[in-house]
Amino acid sequence: MTGLPKKAANLTVRADLLEEARARKINLSQTLEVALAAELKKRREVEWLEQNKAAIEAYSRHVEKHGLFSDRYRTFMRED
């Protein structure tokens, strides 16, 4: 996401990785941002699932018992 404010951060990295990344001209800041964004997305998804676990289970039980609202409008058969 360009245009967002940036802030300096001090990090420690294994020396061998840093040397190889520099030799291959890898932009460390960009690489960290992409990896960090992916990790944060994954953790937010896990947190959301945990926070909504009861509602998801309740909805699943409701569908199991009563089916989907749209079932009567289907023009195809479901294979189980």
N, C-alpha and C positions, 0 to 999 in steps of 0.2 A: 504494500500500500504506500504509494508515494505521496508526498505532501504532508504526511503526518510528522509531528515533531519527533526528533530523535534525542537520545540522551546517551552520553558516554557511560561505559561500564567496564570495570576491570575484571578480566577473566584469566583463569589459568588453563592452559592447554598442554597436553603432552608435547614435548619438544619435537619428537619425530613427526607428529601430525602437522604441527605448525610449519616445520621446515618443508615438508612435502607440499603442503597447501601453498606456501609462498612460491615454491619452485614451479608449481602448476598455475600460478597467478589466480588462485581462487580468492574471491572477495569474501573475507571472513565475516564481515558484518551482514552482508546479504545472505550468506549461507546460514548464519545463526538465526536471522530473522525468519527465514523460510522454515527451518527445522523447529524453531520455537513456536511459530504459528501452528504448525501441524501437531505438535505435542499438546499445545493448549486446546486445540479443537478436539482432539481425541479425549482429553481429560474432561472437557465440558460435556461431551457426549455421554461419558460414563457417569458423571455427576447427574446429568439430566435424567438418565435412565433410572438411577438410584432414587432420585427425588420423586419420580413419577411411577415407581414400581407398583405401588398399591393401586393406582388408577388404571394402569395398563392391565394388571391382573384382573381387576374388577370388570373392565371392558371385555377382556377375553372370556371371562365366565359368562357375561351377558350374551355375547355373540354365540358362545357354545350352546347356551340354553335357548335363546330366542332367534338365532340367525341374524343376518344383516338386514337392515331396513330395505336395502335395494334388492334383496333376493327375489321378491315377487315381480320385479321388473326385468329380470335377466332374460335374455333371448338365447342363451346357451346353457348347456348343462355343465355342472361342476363335476370333475372326476376326483374321487376320494381314494 
